[in-house]
Amino acid sequence: MDSDVTSLAGVVVPYVAAAAGAYGAGVVARVQEVAADATVGLGGRLLRRLLGREESAPMVEAAVMDVAENPADEDRLAALRLQIRKAVAADAQLAAELSQMLASAGVTITASGARSVAGQTISGVVITGDGGQVTG
């Protein structure tokens, strides 16, 4: 997948996860009704737009529901990120709309150059280059 798609999905996940954490299992229904604080509100708007894409809505919804059960679980967040990446990679208009929503909220992410990494929140190991290894 394209690095822009990966970066965009990485930026969207914390907002959607915040909405899932705030609203719990009722997140999908809740984002249709109310916008709470700025992060949760933006997460709700992003999620509402993601759920508007029929082809990927069931997978995104399932991943969001998993995150709602445990918003701190890195595996669940990774699964949500993957579903958002797939949706964005398959729909250039969706990618543009999500990017515009993030830009309007004052969020910008830039990755420039070979093997560069960008993200608003990175919680884990990031390795760039060829043959990188982590031992522990």
C-alpha positions in Angstrom: 0.0 0.0 0.0 1.0 3.6 -0.7 2.9 5.4 2.2 0.4 8.3 2.0 -2.4 5.8 2.6 -0.5 4.3 5.5 0.1 7.7 7.0 -3.5 8.8 6.6 -4.8 5.6 8.2 -2.3 6.1 11.1 -3.6 9.6 11.7 -7.3 8.6 11.5 -7.0 5.7 14.0 -6.4 7.7 17.2 -9.5 9.8 16.5 -11.8 6.9 15.7 -10.3 5.0 18.7 -11.1 8.0 20.9 -14.7 7.9 19.7 -14.9 4.1 20.3 -13.4 4.5 23.8 -15.7 7.3 24.7 -18.9 5.7 23.4 -18.1 2.0 24.0 -20.1 -0.6 22.2 -22.7 2.0 21.1 -20.1 3.9 19.1 -21.5 3.3 15.6 -25.0 4.4 16.7 -23.7 7.3 18.8 -21.6 8.9 16.1 -24.8 9.3 14.1 -26.3 11.4 16.9 -23.8 13.5 18.9 -20.4 15.1 18.6 -18.6 15.4 21.9 -15.3 17.2 22.5 -13.0 18.1 19.6 -11.1 14.8 19.3 -14.1 12.6 19.9 -16.2 14.8 17.6 -13.6 14.6 14.8 -13.3 10.9 15.4 -17.0 10.6 15.1 -17.1 12.6 11.9 -14.2 10.5 10.4 -15.9 7.3 11.4 -19.3 8.4 10.0 -17.6 9.1 6.7 -15.7 5.8 6.8 -19.0 4.0 7.5 -20.5 5.7 4.5 -18.4 3.6 2.1 -20.6 0.5 1.7 -17.8 -1.8 0.5 -15.7 -1.4 3.6 -18.2 -0.4 6.3 -18.8 -3.9 7.7 -15.0 -4.4 8.2 -14.4 -1.0 9.6 -17.4 -1.3 11.9 -16.2 -4.7 13.2 -12.7 -3.3 13.9 -14.2 -0.2 15.7 -16.4 -2.5 17.9 -13.2 -4.4 18.8 -11.4 -1.2 19.8 -14.5 -0.1 21.8 -14.1 -3.2 23.9 -10.5 -2.3 24.7 -9.2 1.0 23.3 -5.7 0.5 24.6 -5.1 -2.9 22.9 -2.4 -2.4 20.3 -3.5 -5.4 18.2 -7.1 -4.1 18.0 -5.8 -0.6 17.0 -3.6 -2.2 14.4 -6.6 -4.1 13.0 -8.6 -0.9 12.8 -5.7 0.9 11.1 -5.5 -2.0 8.5 -9.2 -1.7 7.7 -9.0 2.1 7.4 -5.9 1.7 5.2 -7.8 -0.7 2.9 -10.8 1.6 2.7 -8.7 4.6 1.9 -6.5 2.7 -0.6 -9.6 1.6 -2.5 -11.3 5.0 -2.6 -9.3 8.2 -3.6 -12.3 10.4 -2.9 -12.6 9.0 0.6 -8.9 9.6 1.1 -9.3 13.2 -0.1 -12.3 13.8 2.2 -10.6 12.4 5.3 -7.5 14.4 4.5 -9.6 17.5 4.2 -11.4 16.8 7.5 -8.1 16.4 9.3 -6.7 19.6 7.7 -9.8 21.5 8.7 -9.2 20.4 12.3 -5.6 21.6 12.1 -4.0 18.1 11.8 -1.2 17.8 9.3 1.2 14.9 8.8 4.1 15.0 6.5 6.5 12.3 5.6 9.2 13.2 3.1 11.9 11.1 1.5 12.7 7.5 1.2 11.9 5.4 4.3 10.5 8.4 6.2 8.0 8.0 9.0 5.3 10.5 10.0 2.5 10.2 12.5 0.7 12.2 15.0 1.0 9.4 17.6 3.5 6.6 17.3 3.3 4.1 20.1 5.8 1.4 19.3 9.1 0.8 17.5 9.7 2.5 14.2 12.6 1.2 12.1 13.6 2.6 8.8 16.2 1.4 6.4 17.2 -2.0 5.1 17.7 -5.0 7.4 16.7 -3.2 10.6 16.3 -5.5 13.6 14.9 -5.2 17.1 16.1 -7.6 19.8 14.9 -7.6 23.3 
